[in-house]
């Protein structure tokens, strides 16, 4: 444990300036060209992860065509750097309003046109989902972490319904993505890290043709099963 604590102090000391420099470069790129901006995000997120001693491996592939609601399990603060490695083309996301309290991160989220959500205010949350629906209709992928907050047990928390209403309202297929290994590297309730590899598992899209029969609750259950399987929580894929 002492080894990992000392290693973490070194890695945080390294990663913080790397993040500041990388985020500043990404913000600069956003003013040059939109596609250069999105391409640079993948590079700089890998650089930030590398500075933490983290080596992500992607299994599966993102669909080449179509617009998707990308739903991912939420097990670590690292997820904010892992998600950008998944989608093709343009994307945005729904993120906790607290993330807009950090100056550099806030500026980057605004360039991504990320949508803040107040998880404890139902009316505000509904308005955020409606804003996300408008973005989807513009042909831009939306990322959402349907648990709402990071797990503190390593097991997935209950999923919130907002993203599933959004999927049905906009008739947008959901793409489940499971992160395996991030919790053991850096859980919410531990300051020090155990750096190493982790896996991003991209699942198969859930077709909108299933939405009518499933309804909101059935769709939520379907995605929950997929995310638990893709994240390694269960070995059963239904």
N, C-alpha and C positions, 0 to 999 in steps of 0.2 A: 504493500500500500504506500509506504513512504517513497518508494521508487517512482510510482505513478504520480504522486503528489509533486515531487520535484520535477519530473518530466513535464507535468501539466503547467507548472509555473513557467518553465522555459517555452513551452508551446504557445501559451497565452501571450507571452512577451513577444514572440515571433509573429503570431497570427493577427494580433490587433493592428499593427502597422500595415501588414499585408492587406487586411480587410479595408482599412482606410484608403490606401493607395488604389486598390482594385476598384472599390466603389466609386472613387473619384474619377478613375479612368472610364468606368462604365457610364457615369453621368455625362462625361465629356463626349463619349461615343454617341450618346443618345441625341446630341445636337448635330451630329454629322450626317448620319443616315440610319434609318430605322432598322434595316436588316443587318448592318454592321453592328449596331447596338445589341441586337438579340444574339448574334454570333459571338460577340465579345463576352456576353454574360456567361455562356457555357465555359469559355476558357478561364475567366477569372474565378468562377465558382470552383472549378477544379483546382485552381491555384490556392484558393483560400482553404479548401479541404486538405490539400497537400501540406499546407503550413501547420495544420492541426495533426498531421501524421495520419490522415484518413485517405483510404484508397477505394473509391467506389467502383463497383462492377455492375454493369447494366445487363440484365437478362430480358429477352423479349425485345420487341421493336414497336415504336410509336407508329400508328397508321399514317400512311402517306397522304391520304385524302380525308376530308371531312373536318368538322369542328366538334370538340369534345369538352365535356366537363371532366376534369382530371381529379379524381378523389384519391387521397393518399393517407395512410395512417400517420399519426403524429406522436413520435416517441422521443424526440430530442430537438434542441434548438438548431441542430445541424440540418434539419429538414429544409430550412430556408435556403440553404446552399445546394441541397440535393434535388429539390423540385425542378430548378431550371435545367437540369441535365436531361429531363424527360421529353418535353414537347418539341415538336417541329413548328416552324413558322412563328406567328405572333401569338402571344399569350399574356394574360393578366391573372389576377387572383383576388380572392377575398381573404383578408388578413386581419388579425386582431388590432384594434384601434391603438393599443399600447405601443405597437411597433412604430407608430408615427411620432412617438415622443423622442426618438433618437435622431439627431440632426442629419447625419450622413445617410443612414438607412432610410429615413423619411424622404429625403430628396430622391433617392433611388426608387423607392416605392411609387412616388408621384410620377416619375418619368415612365414607370411601367403602367401607370394609371390603375394601380392596385386600389381595391375598394375596402375601406376600413369597416369593420363590423364590431359593434358593441354587444358582446355576448350576453350581458346581463339585462339588456334593454330590448324586449321583444319587438316593440314598434320600430326601433332603430335597425334591428337585425333584418326585419322584413323589408325595410327601405333599401338596405344594402343588397339584399338578394334581388330586388327589382332592378337596381343599377347594374348588377352583374348580368341580368337577363338582357339588358340593352346591349351590353358588350358582346355577348354571344351572338346576337342577331347581326352584329357587324362582322361576323366571321372570325372572331378572336377566341381562342381557347380560354377557359376559365379554370383555374386551379382552386381547390378547396380542401381543407382538412376537416372532414365532417365530425370528428370527435370534439372539435372546438378548442381543446387545450391538450397539452402533453400528458400522456399517461405517467403515473408515478409508480405503477406496479409492473410495467412491462407487458401487461395485457391491454388490449384495446378497450377504451371507454365506450359508453353508449354513443351512437351516432345521432347528430342533430338532423332534423327533418328539412331544414331550409334548402339545402342543395338538391334534395330529391323533388321538392316542389318545383324548383327552378328547372330541373331536367324535364319534368312532365310539361310544365308551362311552355317551354321553348322547343320541346320535342328534340332535345339534344342527347345523343348517346353518352353514357358514362364510361370512362376508361379507368378501371381500378389499378392502382399502383401500390405495391407493398414494399416497405423498407425493412430489411432484415439486418440487424446488427447495430443500429444506431443507438438503441437503448443501452446496450452493454458498454458502448463507448462513452456516452455522456447522458445519463438520465437526468431528469429535472431536479431530483433531490440529492444530487452529488456534485460538488464543484469540480472535482478532479476527473481526468479523462483516462481511458484505457485505449489509446489509439490503435488502429489496425484497419483491416478491410471490412467493407460492408457491401450489401447487395441491394440493388434497385430492381425489383421484379415488375415488369410491365405486363399486365394481364390483357385479356381479350375484352373488347368493348361490349357493353350490354346494349343490345339493340332496342330502339324505341318501339319496335313491334311488340315487345313484351310488356310495355308500360301499362297498357289498358288492363291486362289481366292481373298484373302485380299490384297496381295502385301504389300509393306512397309507402305504406308499411311493408308491402311485399318487396318493393324495390330496395328499400333500406336494408331489409334482411338479406336480400340477394347480394348486395354490395358488401355488407358486413362479413358474410361468409367468404367472399372472394378476398377481401382485404386480410382477413385472418389467415387464409391459406397463403397468400402472396408474401405476407410478412413473416411467415414461419411459425405463427402462433398455433396453428393446427396443421395437420397433414391431410385434411379432407377437403376436397374441392367439389362442391355440388353445383 
